[in-house]
Amino acid sequence: MPVVENPVPRDPADALAAAVALRRLADQLEDAAVEQAMREGWGWPLVAEALGVTRQAVHKKHAKRLIAAGVKLRRRGDDRV
């Protein structure tokens, strides 16, 4: 994959606003991907491995939102995907 330099706005306020917007977009993408994976039967360890974090970290970040969304969560040790 070719290396592409990312243009950074000259104005620090614009650069920081862009960083915030990207962070929000990344969080939304992660939320959607985690929800999709869990709806398809993935368990916490598989999701955590894919994200490069611990099972505990991904559970802490996403469990309440997923439960509120009606996603059936798998129990520990039940990872067959």
Secondary structure, 3 states (H helix, E strand, C coil): CCCCCCCCCCCHHHHHHHHHHHHHHHHHHHHHHHHHHHHCCCCHHHHHHHHCCCHHHHHHHHHHHHHHCCCCCCCCCCCCC
